Amino acid sequence: MQEYTLAWNHTFSPTTLNEVRFAYLRFNFLAVNPVNPINPTNYGFTGITPQNAAVASLPVIGVSGFFTLGFSNDGPQPRVQNTYQATDNFSKVWGHHTFKAGFNMDRLEINNPFYSNLSGSYTFAGSGPFSTGNPGADFLLGIPDSYAR
């Protein structure tokens, strides 16, 4: 996380003050990110071209009742958030009265791509159109019920 603020106060007279402030905040967070990115083609998976190969991993392989292998169906989820702020406040004392006027502007920029099923997801449940009825046997024969990417 990075944060920068620049402020300037100027006294025009003993009764007149102006405050100006500019701020910037950057929040960079990597959620559900593989520790060691792997290209699925290095392990014999063909036809899988991840959108972002720099964060790709092995496909998720789920065999109902037995096991689930692979990285994650829900990631990676990098998030970079930039916040820009500008503020100006003007104060004037006039007799027994104080007048204030101000302006505040915030600009929020969020870059949060969500790579769902980035490297693919195979499901072996034993219920597909070409299934043997046994998820384990379907896995060994290479007959998934579904594939998502």
Chimera marker file (.cmm) of the C-alpha trace (Angstrom):
<marker_set name="trace">
<marker id="1" x="0.000" y="0.000" z="0.000" r="1" g="1" b="0" radius="0.5"/>
<marker id="2" x="1.265" y="3.477" z="-0.861" r="1" g="1" b="0" radius="0.5"/>
<marker id="3" x="-0.130" y="6.783" z="0.334" r="1" g="1" b="0" radius="0.5"/>
<marker id="4" x="1.001" y="10.311" z="-0.471" r="1" g="1" b="0" radius="0.5"/>
<marker id="5" x="-0.480" y="13.625" z="0.679" r="1" g="1" b="0" radius="0.5"/>
<marker id="6" x="0.469" y="17.160" z="-0.264" r="1" g="1" b="0" radius="0.5"/>
<marker id="7" x="-1.086" y="19.996" z="1.753" r="1" g="1" b="0" radius="0.5"/>
<marker id="8" x="-0.728" y="23.757" z="1.554" r="1" g="1" b="0" radius="0.5"/>
<marker id="9" x="-2.239" y="26.301" z="3.947" r="1" g="1" b="0" radius="0.5"/>
<marker id="10" x="-2.120" y="29.973" z="3.061" r="1" g="1" b="0" radius="0.5"/>
<marker id="11" x="-3.065" y="32.855" z="5.338" r="1" g="1" b="0" radius="0.5"/>
<marker id="12" x="-4.179" y="35.817" z="3.235" r="1" g="1" b="0" radius="0.5"/>
<marker id="13" x="-4.866" y="37.974" z="6.306" r="1" g="1" b="0" radius="0.5"/>
<marker id="14" x="-5.513" y="37.442" z="10.024" r="1" g="1" b="0" radius="0.5"/>
<marker id="15" x="-9.159" y="36.696" z="9.114" r="1" g="1" b="0" radius="0.5"/>
<marker id="16" x="-8.769" y="34.762" z="5.842" r="1" g="1" b="0" radius="0.5"/>
<marker id="17" x="-7.344" y="31.242" z="5.415" r="1" g="1" b="0" radius="0.5"/>
<marker id="18" x="-7.214" y="28.805" z="2.504" r="1" g="1" b="0" radius="0.5"/>
<marker id="19" x="-6.351" y="25.088" z="2.825" r="1" g="1" b="0" radius="0.5"/>
<marker id="20" x="-5.550" y="22.946" z="-0.234" r="1" g="1" b="0" radius="0.5"/>
<marker id="21" x="-4.819" y="19.223" z="-0.128" r="1" g="1" b="0" radius="0.5"/>
<marker id="22" x="-4.053" y="16.575" z="-2.746" r="1" g="1" b="0" radius="0.5"/>
<marker id="23" x="-3.841" y="12.889" z="-1.817" r="1" g="1" b="0" radius="0.5"/>
<marker id="24" x="-3.109" y="9.605" z="-3.598" r="1" g="1" b="0" radius="0.5"/>
<marker id="25" x="-3.612" y="6.081" z="-2.261" r="1" g="1" b="0" radius="0.5"/>
<marker id="26" x="-2.655" y="2.839" z="-4.033" r="1" g="1" b="0" radius="0.5"/>
<marker id="27" x="-3.742" y="-0.542" z="-2.713" r="1" g="1" b="0" radius="0.5"/>
<marker id="28" x="-2.270" y="-3.583" z="-4.508" r="1" g="1" b="0" radius="0.5"/>
<marker id="29" x="-3.602" y="-6.958" z="-3.355" r="1" g="1" b="0" radius="0.5"/>
<marker id="30" x="-3.202" y="-10.391" z="-4.936" r="1" g="1" b="0" radius="0.5"/>
<marker id="31" x="-5.902" y="-12.832" z="-3.835" r="1" g="1" b="0" radius="0.5"/>
<marker id="32" x="-6.069" y="-16.516" z="-4.773" r="1" g="1" b="0" radius="0.5"/>
<marker id="33" x="-2.758" y="-16.286" z="-6.612" r="1" g="1" b="0" radius="0.5"/>
<marker id="34" x="-0.710" y="-19.419" z="-7.465" r="1" g="1" b="0" radius="0.5"/>
<marker id="35" x="2.647" y="-19.622" z="-5.701" r="1" g="1" b="0" radius="0.5"/>
<marker id="36" x="4.311" y="-21.238" z="-8.721" r="1" g="1" b="0" radius="0.5"/>
<marker id="37" x="2.528" y="-20.408" z="-12.000" r="1" g="1" b="0" radius="0.5"/>
<marker id="38" x="2.484" y="-23.377" z="-14.397" r="1" g="1" b="0" radius="0.5"/>
<marker id="39" x="1.473" y="-23.546" z="-18.033" r="1" g="1" b="0" radius="0.5"/>
<marker id="40" x="-0.977" y="-26.481" z="-18.396" r="1" g="1" b="0" radius="0.5"/>
<marker id="41" x="0.608" y="-27.516" z="-21.715" r="1" g="1" b="0" radius="0.5"/>
<marker id="42" x="3.828" y="-28.362" z="-19.826" r="1" g="1" b="0" radius="0.5"/>
<marker id="43" x="1.907" y="-31.232" z="-18.193" r="1" g="1" b="0" radius="0.5"/>
<marker id="44" x="0.293" y="-32.593" z="-21.351" r="1" g="1" b="0" radius="0.5"/>
<marker id="45" x="-3.009" y="-30.656" z="-21.354" r="1" g="1" b="0" radius="0.5"/>
<marker id="46" x="-3.786" y="-29.618" z="-24.903" r="1" g="1" b="0" radius="0.5"/>
<marker id="47" x="-6.171" y="-26.959" z="-26.130" r="1" g="1" b="0" radius="0.5"/>
<marker id="48" x="-5.896" y="-24.866" z="-22.954" r="1" g="1" b="0" radius="0.5"/>
<marker id="49" x="-4.704" y="-21.326" z="-23.618" r="1" g="1" b="0" radius="0.5"/>
<marker id="50" x="-5.060" y="-19.275" z="-20.412" r="1" g="1" b="0" radius="0.5"/>
<marker id="51" x="-6.023" y="-15.599" z="-20.727" r="1" g="1" b="0" radius="0.5"/>
<marker id="52" x="-3.066" y="-14.650" z="-18.546" r="1" g="1" b="0" radius="0.5"/>
<marker id="53" x="-0.298" y="-17.259" z="-18.688" r="1" g="1" b="0" radius="0.5"/>
<marker id="54" x="1.726" y="-15.410" z="-16.024" r="1" g="1" b="0" radius="0.5"/>
<marker id="55" x="-0.751" y="-16.551" z="-13.339" r="1" g="1" b="0" radius="0.5"/>
<marker id="56" x="-1.944" y="-19.833" z="-14.874" r="1" g="1" b="0" radius="0.5"/>
<marker id="57" x="-1.817" y="-23.163" z="-13.088" r="1" g="1" b="0" radius="0.5"/>
<marker id="58" x="-2.991" y="-26.726" z="-13.564" r="1" g="1" b="0" radius="0.5"/>
<marker id="59" x="-6.691" y="-27.241" z="-14.314" r="1" g="1" b="0" radius="0.5"/>
<marker id="60" x="-9.052" y="-28.228" z="-11.522" r="1" g="1" b="0" radius="0.5"/>
<marker id="61" x="-9.996" y="-31.913" z="-11.804" r="1" g="1" b="0" radius="0.5"/>
<marker id="62" x="-12.872" y="-33.039" z="-9.611" r="1" g="1" b="0" radius="0.5"/>
<marker id="63" x="-13.776" y="-36.727" z="-9.341" r="1" g="1" b="0" radius="0.5"/>
<marker id="64" x="-16.983" y="-37.041" z="-7.296" r="1" g="1" b="0" radius="0.5"/>
<marker id="65" x="-16.552" y="-39.102" z="-4.170" r="1" g="1" b="0" radius="0.5"/>
<marker id="66" x="-12.779" y="-39.405" z="-4.637" r="1" g="1" b="0" radius="0.5"/>
<marker id="67" x="-10.701" y="-36.215" z="-4.902" r="1" g="1" b="0" radius="0.5"/>
<marker id="68" x="-10.268" y="-32.731" z="-6.326" r="1" g="1" b="0" radius="0.5"/>
<marker id="69" x="-6.909" y="-31.664" z="-7.758" r="1" g="1" b="0" radius="0.5"/>
<marker id="70" x="-5.643" y="-28.413" z="-9.214" r="1" g="1" b="0" radius="0.5"/>
<marker id="71" x="-5.316" y="-24.773" z="-8.277" r="1" g="1" b="0" radius="0.5"/>
<marker id="72" x="-8.702" y="-23.038" z="-7.891" r="1" g="1" b="0" radius="0.5"/>
<marker id="73" x="-11.870" y="-22.336" z="-9.850" r="1" g="1" b="0" radius="0.5"/>
<marker id="74" x="-12.032" y="-18.882" z="-8.245" r="1" g="1" b="0" radius="0.5"/>
<marker id="75" x="-8.773" y="-17.278" z="-9.134" r="1" g="1" b="0" radius="0.5"/>
<marker id="76" x="-6.480" y="-15.612" z="-9.446" r="1" g="1" b="0" radius="0.5"/>
<marker id="77" x="-8.081" y="-12.347" z="-8.372" r="1" g="1" b="0" radius="0.5"/>
<marker id="78" x="-5.591" y="-9.463" z="-8.468" r="1" g="1" b="0" radius="0.5"/>
<marker id="79" x="-6.863" y="-6.099" z="-7.259" r="1" g="1" b="0" radius="0.5"/>
<marker id="80" x="-5.229" y="-2.723" z="-7.791" r="1" g="1" b="0" radius="0.5"/>
<marker id="81" x="-7.107" y="0.255" z="-6.408" r="1" g="1" b="0" radius="0.5"/>
<marker id="82" x="-6.080" y="3.892" z="-6.927" r="1" g="1" b="0" radius="0.5"/>
<marker id="83" x="-7.776" y="6.738" z="-5.050" r="1" g="1" b="0" radius="0.5"/>
<marker id="84" x="-7.176" y="10.369" z="-5.945" r="1" g="1" b="0" radius="0.5"/>
<marker id="85" x="-8.442" y="13.194" z="-3.732" r="1" g="1" b="0" radius="0.5"/>
<marker id="86" x="-8.419" y="16.994" z="-4.069" r="1" g="1" b="0" radius="0.5"/>
<marker id="87" x="-9.757" y="19.264" z="-1.315" r="1" g="1" b="0" radius="0.5"/>
<marker id="88" x="-9.946" y="23.044" z="-0.988" r="1" g="1" b="0" radius="0.5"/>
<marker id="89" x="-11.388" y="24.857" z="2.068" r="1" g="1" b="0" radius="0.5"/>
<marker id="90" x="-11.706" y="28.623" z="2.377" r="1" g="1" b="0" radius="0.5"/>
<marker id="91" x="-12.406" y="30.305" z="5.754" r="1" g="1" b="0" radius="0.5"/>
<marker id="92" x="-13.235" y="33.961" z="6.429" r="1" g="1" b="0" radius="0.5"/>
<marker id="93" x="-13.943" y="35.590" z="9.787" r="1" g="1" b="0" radius="0.5"/>
<marker id="94" x="-16.169" y="38.656" z="9.460" r="1" g="1" b="0" radius="0.5"/>
<marker id="95" x="-17.013" y="40.334" z="12.716" r="1" g="1" b="0" radius="0.5"/>
<marker id="96" x="-18.654" y="37.768" z="14.994" r="1" g="1" b="0" radius="0.5"/>
<marker id="97" x="-19.278" y="35.371" z="12.085" r="1" g="1" b="0" radius="0.5"/>
<marker id="98" x="-17.134" y="32.706" z="10.424" r="1" g="1" b="0" radius="0.5"/>
<marker id="99" x="-17.871" y="31.710" z="6.834" r="1" g="1" b="0" radius="0.5"/>
<marker id="100" x="-16.524" y="28.528" z="5.314" r="1" g="1" b="0" radius="0.5"/>
<marker id="101" x="-16.756" y="27.140" z="1.801" r="1" g="1" b="0" radius="0.5"/>
<marker id="102" x="-15.071" y="24.089" z="0.376" r="1" g="1" b="0" radius="0.5"/>
<marker id="103" x="-14.699" y="21.568" z="-2.351" r="1" g="1" b="0" radius="0.5"/>
<marker id="104" x="-13.881" y="17.872" z="-2.188" r="1" g="1" b="0" radius="0.5"/>
<marker id="105" x="-13.309" y="15.580" z="-5.162" r="1" g="1" b="0" radius="0.5"/>
<marker id="106" x="-12.559" y="11.850" z="-4.933" r="1" g="1" b="0" radius="0.5"/>
<marker id="107" x="-11.754" y="9.662" z="-7.913" r="1" g="1" b="0" radius="0.5"/>
<marker id="108" x="-11.729" y="5.917" z="-7.359" r="1" g="1" b="0" radius="0.5"/>
<marker id="109" x="-10.177" y="3.550" z="-9.902" r="1" g="1" b="0" radius="0.5"/>
<marker id="110" x="-10.464" y="-0.205" z="-9.363" r="1" g="1" b="0" radius="0.5"/>
<marker id="111" x="-8.794" y="-2.777" z="-11.595" r="1" g="1" b="0" radius="0.5"/>
<marker id="112" x="-10.031" y="-6.173" z="-10.448" r="1" g="1" b="0" radius="0.5"/>
<marker id="113" x="-9.938" y="-8.840" z="-13.174" r="1" g="1" b="0" radius="0.5"/>
<marker id="114" x="-11.481" y="-12.132" z="-12.097" r="1" g="1" b="0" radius="0.5"/>
<marker id="115" x="-10.016" y="-15.119" z="-13.917" r="1" g="1" b="0" radius="0.5"/>
<marker id="116" x="-12.653" y="-17.751" z="-13.208" r="1" g="1" b="0" radius="0.5"/>
<marker id="117" x="-11.570" y="-21.209" z="-14.405" r="1" g="1" b="0" radius="0.5"/>
<marker id="118" x="-8.418" y="-19.642" z="-15.877" r="1" g="1" b="0" radius="0.5"/>
<marker id="119" x="-6.752" y="-22.979" z="-16.638" r="1" g="1" b="0" radius="0.5"/>
<marker id="120" x="-9.951" y="-24.991" z="-16.997" r="1" g="1" b="0" radius="0.5"/>
<marker id="121" x="-12.042" y="-27.228" z="-14.777" r="1" g="1" b="0" radius="0.5"/>
<marker id="122" x="-12.894" y="-30.879" z="-15.455" r="1" g="1" b="0" radius="0.5"/>
<marker id="123" x="-15.744" y="-32.609" z="-13.627" r="1" g="1" b="0" radius="0.5"/>
<marker id="124" x="-16.080" y="-36.392" z="-13.441" r="1" g="1" b="0" radius="0.5"/>
<marker id="125" x="-19.380" y="-37.257" z="-11.741" r="1" g="1" b="0" radius="0.5"/>
<marker id="126" x="-20.387" y="-40.427" z="-13.577" r="1" g="1" b="0" radius="0.5"/>
<marker id="127" x="-23.453" y="-38.826" z="-15.172" r="1" g="1" b="0" radius="0.5"/>
<marker id="128" x="-22.331" y="-37.510" z="-18.575" r="1" g="1" b="0" radius="0.5"/>
<marker id="129" x="-23.717" y="-38.670" z="-21.923" r="1" g="1" b="0" radius="0.5"/>
<marker id="130" x="-20.749" y="-41.014" z="-22.525" r="1" g="1" b="0" radius="0.5"/>
<marker id="131" x="-20.213" y="-41.944" z="-18.874" r="1" g="1" b="0" radius="0.5"/>
<marker id="132" x="-19.668" y="-45.409" z="-17.500" r="1" g="1" b="0" radius="0.5"/>
<marker id="133" x="-21.670" y="-44.402" z="-14.414" r="1" g="1" b="0" radius="0.5"/>
<marker id="134" x="-18.560" y="-44.562" z="-12.215" r="1" g="1" b="0" radius="0.5"/>
<marker id="135" x="-16.671" y="-41.242" z="-11.659" r="1" g="1" b="0" radius="0.5"/>
<marker id="136" x="-13.356" y="-43.050" z="-10.982" r="1" g="1" b="0" radius="0.5"/>
<marker id="137" x="-13.621" y="-45.127" z="-14.153" r="1" g="1" b="0" radius="0.5"/>
<marker id="138" x="-14.576" y="-42.030" z="-16.190" r="1" g="1" b="0" radius="0.5"/>
<marker id="139" x="-11.467" y="-40.273" z="-14.863" r="1" g="1" b="0" radius="0.5"/>
<marker id="140" x="-9.182" y="-43.169" z="-15.803" r="1" g="1" b="0" radius="0.5"/>
<marker id="141" x="-10.761" y="-43.357" z="-19.278" r="1" g="1" b="0" radius="0.5"/>
<marker id="142" x="-10.587" y="-39.547" z="-19.748" r="1" g="1" b="0" radius="0.5"/>
<marker id="143" x="-14.358" y="-39.058" z="-20.155" r="1" g="1" b="0" radius="0.5"/>
<marker id="144" x="-15.319" y="-35.888" z="-18.207" r="1" g="1" b="0" radius="0.5"/>
<marker id="145" x="-18.955" y="-34.944" z="-17.636" r="1" g="1" b="0" radius="0.5"/>
<marker id="146" x="-18.117" y="-31.282" z="-18.164" r="1" g="1" b="0" radius="0.5"/>
<marker id="147" x="-15.304" y="-28.876" z="-18.871" r="1" g="1" b="0" radius="0.5"/>
<marker id="148" x="-15.390" y="-25.152" z="-18.174" r="1" g="1" b="0" radius="0.5"/>
<marker id="149" x="-12.939" y="-22.379" z="-18.956" r="1" g="1" b="0" radius="0.5"/>
<link id1="1" id2="2" r="1" g="1" b="0" radius="0.2"/>
<link id1="2" id2="3" r="1" g="1" b="0" radius="0.2"/>
<link id1="3" id2="4" r="1" g="1" b="0" radius="0.2"/>
<link id1="4" id2="5" r="1" g="1" b="0" radius="0.2"/>
<link id1="5" id2="6" r="1" g="1" b="0" radius="0.2"/>
<link id1="6" id2="7" r="1" g="1" b="0" radius="0.2"/>
<link id1="7" id2="8" r="1" g="1" b="0" radius="0.2"/>
<link id1="8" id2="9" r="1" g="1" b="0" radius="0.2"/>
<link id1="9" id2="10" r="1" g="1" b="0" radius="0.2"/>
<link id1="10" id2="11" r="1" g="1" b="0" radius="0.2"/>
<link id1="11" id2="12" r="1" g="1" b="0" radius="0.2"/>
<link id1="12" id2="13" r="1" g="1" b="0" radius="0.2"/>
<link id1="13" id2="14" r="1" g="1" b="0" radius="0.2"/>
<link id1="14" id2="15" r="1" g="1" b="0" radius="0.2"/>
<link id1="15" id2="16" r="1" g="1" b="0" radius="0.2"/>
<link id1="16" id2="17" r="1" g="1" b="0" radius="0.2"/>
<link id1="17" id2="18" r="1" g="1" b="0" radius="0.2"/>
<link id1="18" id2="19" r="1" g="1" b="0" radius="0.2"/>
<link id1="19" id2="20" r="1" g="1" b="0" radius="0.2"/>
<link id1="20" id2="21" r="1" g="1" b="0" radius="0.2"/>
<link id1="21" id2="22" r="1" g="1" b="0" radius="0.2"/>
<link id1="22" id2="23" r="1" g="1" b="0" radius="0.2"/>
<link id1="23" id2="24" r="1" g="1" b="0" radius="0.2"/>
<link id1="24" id2="25" r="1" g="1" b="0" radius="0.2"/>
<link id1="25" id2="26" r="1" g="1" b="0" radius="0.2"/>
<link id1="26" id2="27" r="1" g="1" b="0" radius="0.2"/>
<link id1="27" id2="28" r="1" g="1" b="0" radius="0.2"/>
<link id1="28" id2="29" r="1" g="1" b="0" radius="0.2"/>
<link id1="29" id2="30" r="1" g="1" b="0" radius="0.2"/>
<link id1="30" id2="31" r="1" g="1" b="0" radius="0.2"/>
<link id1="31" id2="32" r="1" g="1" b="0" radius="0.2"/>
<link id1="32" id2="33" r="1" g="1" b="0" radius="0.2"/>
<link id1="33" id2="34" r="1" g="1" b="0" radius="0.2"/>
<link id1="34" id2="35" r="1" g="1" b="0" radius="0.2"/>
<link id1="35" id2="36" r="1" g="1" b="0" radius="0.2"/>
<link id1="36" id2="37" r="1" g="1" b="0" radius="0.2"/>
<link id1="37" id2="38" r="1" g="1" b="0" radius="0.2"/>
<link id1="38" id2="39" r="1" g="1" b="0" radius="0.2"/>
<link id1="39" id2="40" r="1" g="1" b="0" radius="0.2"/>
<link id1="40" id2="41" r="1" g="1" b="0" radius="0.2"/>
<link id1="41" id2="42" r="1" g="1" b="0" radius="0.2"/>
<link id1="42" id2="43" r="1" g="1" b="0" radius="0.2"/>
<link id1="43" id2="44" r="1" g="1" b="0" radius="0.2"/>
<link id1="44" id2="45" r="1" g="1" b="0" radius="0.2"/>
<link id1="45" id2="46" r="1" g="1" b="0" radius="0.2"/>
<link id1="46" id2="47" r="1" g="1" b="0" radius="0.2"/>
<link id1="47" id2="48" r="1" g="1" b="0" radius="0.2"/>
<link id1="48" id2="49" r="1" g="1" b="0" radius="0.2"/>
<link id1="49" id2="50" r="1" g="1" b="0" radius="0.2"/>
<link id1="50" id2="51" r="1" g="1" b="0" radius="0.2"/>
<link id1="51" id2="52" r="1" g="1" b="0" radius="0.2"/>
<link id1="52" id2="53" r="1" g="1" b="0" radius="0.2"/>
<link id1="53" id2="54" r="1" g="1" b="0" radius="0.2"/>
<link id1="54" id2="55" r="1" g="1" b="0" radius="0.2"/>
<link id1="55" id2="56" r="1" g="1" b="0" radius="0.2"/>
<link id1="56" id2="57" r="1" g="1" b="0" radius="0.2"/>
<link id1="57" id2="58" r="1" g="1" b="0" radius="0.2"/>
<link id1="58" id2="59" r="1" g="1" b="0" radius="0.2"/>
<link id1="59" id2="60" r="1" g="1" b="0" radius="0.2"/>
<link id1="60" id2="61" r="1" g="1" b="0" radius="0.2"/>
<link id1="61" id2="62" r="1" g="1" b="0" radius="0.2"/>
<link id1="62" id2="63" r="1" g="1" b="0" radius="0.2"/>
<link id1="63" id2="64" r="1" g="1" b="0" radius="0.2"/>
<link id1="64" id2="65" r="1" g="1" b="0" radius="0.2"/>
<link id1="65" id2="66" r="1" g="1" b="0" radius="0.2"/>
<link id1="66" id2="67" r="1" g="1" b="0" radius="0.2"/>
<link id1="67" id2="68" r="1" g="1" b="0" radius="0.2"/>
<link id1="68" id2="69" r="1" g="1" b="0" radius="0.2"/>
<link id1="69" id2="70" r="1" g="1" b="0" radius="0.2"/>
<link id1="70" id2="71" r="1" g="1" b="0" radius="0.2"/>
<link id1="71" id2="72" r="1" g="1" b="0" radius="0.2"/>
<link id1="72" id2="73" r="1" g="1" b="0" radius="0.2"/>
<link id1="73" id2="74" r="1" g="1" b="0" radius="0.2"/>
<link id1="74" id2="75" r="1" g="1" b="0" radius="0.2"/>
<link id1="75" id2="76" r="1" g="1" b="0" radius="0.2"/>
<link id1="76" id2="77" r="1" g="1" b="0" radius="0.2"/>
<link id1="77" id2="78" r="1" g="1" b="0" radius="0.2"/>
<link id1="78" id2="79" r="1" g="1" b="0" radius="0.2"/>
<link id1="79" id2="80" r="1" g="1" b="0" radius="0.2"/>
<link id1="80" id2="81" r="1" g="1" b="0" radius="0.2"/>
<link id1="81" id2="82" r="1" g="1" b="0" radius="0.2"/>
<link id1="82" id2="83" r="1" g="1" b="0" radius="0.2"/>
<link id1="83" id2="84" r="1" g="1" b="0" radius="0.2"/>
<link id1="84" id2="85" r="1" g="1" b="0" radius="0.2"/>
<link id1="85" id2="86" r="1" g="1" b="0" radius="0.2"/>
<link id1="86" id2="87" r="1" g="1" b="0" radius="0.2"/>
<link id1="87" id2="88" r="1" g="1" b="0" radius="0.2"/>
<link id1="88" id2="89" r="1" g="1" b="0" radius="0.2"/>
<link id1="89" id2="90" r="1" g="1" b="0" radius="0.2"/>
<link id1="90" id2="91" r="1" g="1" b="0" radius="0.2"/>
<link id1="91" id2="92" r="1" g="1" b="0" radius="0.2"/>
<link id1="92" id2="93" r="1" g="1" b="0" radius="0.2"/>
<link id1="93" id2="94" r="1" g="1" b="0" radius="0.2"/>
<link id1="94" id2="95" r="1" g="1" b="0" radius="0.2"/>
<link id1="95" id2="96" r="1" g="1" b="0" radius="0.2"/>
<link id1="96" id2="97" r="1" g="1" b="0" radius="0.2"/>
<link id1="97" id2="98" r="1" g="1" b="0" radius="0.2"/>
<link id1="98" id2="99" r="1" g="1" b="0" radius="0.2"/>
<link id1="99" id2="100" r="1" g="1" b="0" radius="0.2"/>
<link id1="100" id2="101" r="1" g="1" b="0" radius="0.2"/>
<link id1="101" id2="102" r="1" g="1" b="0" radius="0.2"/>
<link id1="102" id2="103" r="1" g="1" b="0" radius="0.2"/>
<link id1="103" id2="104" r="1" g="1" b="0" radius="0.2"/>
<link id1="104" id2="105" r="1" g="1" b="0" radius="0.2"/>
<link id1="105" id2="106" r="1" g="1" b="0" radius="0.2"/>
<link id1="106" id2="107" r="1" g="1" b="0" radius="0.2"/>
<link id1="107" id2="108" r="1" g="1" b="0" radius="0.2"/>
<link id1="108" id2="109" r="1" g="1" b="0" radius="0.2"/>
<link id1="109" id2="110" r="1" g="1" b="0" radius="0.2"/>
<link id1="110" id2="111" r="1" g="1" b="0" radius="0.2"/>
<link id1="111" id2="112" r="1" g="1" b="0" radius="0.2"/>
<link id1="112" id2="113" r="1" g="1" b="0" radius="0.2"/>
<link id1="113" id2="114" r="1" g="1" b="0" radius="0.2"/>
<link id1="114" id2="115" r="1" g="1" b="0" radius="0.2"/>
<link id1="115" id2="116" r="1" g="1" b="0" radius="0.2"/>
<link id1="116" id2="117" r="1" g="1" b="0" radius="0.2"/>
<link id1="117" id2="118" r="1" g="1" b="0" radius="0.2"/>
<link id1="118" id2="119" r="1" g="1" b="0" radius="0.2"/>
<link id1="119" id2="120" r="1" g="1" b="0" radius="0.2"/>
<link id1="120" id2="121" r="1" g="1" b="0" radius="0.2"/>
<link id1="121" id2="122" r="1" g="1" b="0" radius="0.2"/>
<link id1="122" id2="123" r="1" g="1" b="0" radius="0.2"/>
<link id1="123" id2="124" r="1" g="1" b="0" radius="0.2"/>
<link id1="124" id2="125" r="1" g="1" b="0" radius="0.2"/>
<link id1="125" id2="126" r="1" g="1" b="0" radius="0.2"/>
<link id1="126" id2="127" r="1" g="1" b="0" radius="0.2"/>
<link id1="127" id2="128" r="1" g="1" b="0" radius="0.2"/>
<link id1="128" id2="129" r="1" g="1" b="0" radius="0.2"/>
<link id1="129" id2="130" r="1" g="1" b="0" radius="0.2"/>
<link id1="130" id2="131" r="1" g="1" b="0" radius="0.2"/>
<link id1="131" id2="132" r="1" g="1" b="0" radius="0.2"/>
<link id1="132" id2="133" r="1" g="1" b="0" radius="0.2"/>
<link id1="133" id2="134" r="1" g="1" b="0" radius="0.2"/>
<link id1="134" id2="135" r="1" g="1" b="0" radius="0.2"/>
<link id1="135" id2="136" r="1" g="1" b="0" radius="0.2"/>
<link id1="136" id2="137" r="1" g="1" b="0" radius="0.2"/>
<link id1="137" id2="138" r="1" g="1" b="0" radius="0.2"/>
<link id1="138" id2="139" r="1" g="1" b="0" radius="0.2"/>
<link id1="139" id2="140" r="1" g="1" b="0" radius="0.2"/>
<link id1="140" id2="141" r="1" g="1" b="0" radius="0.2"/>
<link id1="141" id2="142" r="1" g="1" b="0" radius="0.2"/>
<link id1="142" id2="143" r="1" g="1" b="0" radius="0.2"/>
<link id1="143" id2="144" r="1" g="1" b="0" radius="0.2"/>
<link id1="144" id2="145" r="1" g="1" b="0" radius="0.2"/>
<link id1="145" id2="146" r="1" g="1" b="0" radius="0.2"/>
<link id1="146" id2="147" r="1" g="1" b="0" radius="0.2"/>
<link id1="147" id2="148" r="1" g="1" b="0" radius="0.2"/>
<link id1="148" id2="149" r="1" g="1" b="0" radius="0.2"/>
</marker_set>
